[in-house]
């Protein structure tokens, strides 16, 4: 009876069959492709300057408001100038006294020279008067320097903008006692703006391999686009103008600067966005990102051998800016076949083609 029951179950219940999945593959080949590469970037005014007090005193006047647009030379702040004005008056008076003393010493020296030529006075008195003239001339030079210093100190009482730009947050208030060296505000130069971003070490290697040196980037790099956070693009293209020239030991990156003209003032310091550069990749192997498997800090693809079995291989890649493809920099060769889609579901030694 038991045998009959088992036979009945075996014949009536359909056992699950083993499922086989065939994966899409691609054979690697070398080609040339142009694709956008993107970097997160921060915008700042290329002529950003800090407005710092050059003397101590009471802040008397603030000529501008936060965010005001100013021209180079426009007044920003005025510090109490009474003591500086008095110092300039004293310095000018001392200069006049020194000039009068010098003129008297010159008259005496010229008179003694004539008297000495006639033998009326000794050479000693002549040399003494000539030395007195030199001393008086030195005092005039010192007095003139004191006047220049006093004029400079007085000029420090009025702070002006050194660049065309926008005024940042104004930190002090009228009536505050300002110490020398206190920052009062910043003026962001807006005629040209600078986007700062970082090239990864693999990108640096790829650029050096492609162009020969980082210096070539500034010479032949194509125009770059700045994309705002809302996805819209700034209408004026930028150019690479500076590279740090050193790899940051902590981040493994090189800082790059791109200058964008800002004729309409659409860009502001502190903006965040994306810099986009179209890069031509020559003689490279492209793979879809669906072929790439990331495990912790490792990146790998699955190669497919003649026996249709998958073998994992560590690779170095550089993603293109389209979010779909990557360039294999090392770890694979042209002519090899890899799993192109669903690689994350493949395991070592699995048969992937049926």
Secondary structure, DSSP 8 states (H G I E B T S, - for coil): -HHHHHHHHHHHS-----------EEE--EEEEEEEEEEEEEEEETT-EEEE-SS-EEEEEE---TT-EE-TT-EEEEE--HHHHHHHHHHHHHHHHHHHHHHHHHHHHHHHHHHHHTTSS-HHHHHHHHHHHHHHHHHHHHHHHHHHHHHHHHHTTEEE-SSSEEE------TT-EE-TT-EEEEEEE-SEEEEEEEEEHHHHHHHHHHHSSTHHHHHH---EEEEETTS-B-SS-EEEEEE--S--TTT-EEEEEEEEE-TT----TT-EEEEEEEEEEEEEEEEEGGG-EEETTEEEEEEE-TTSBEEEEE-EEEE-TTSSEEEEEES--TT-EEE-S-GGG--TT-B---
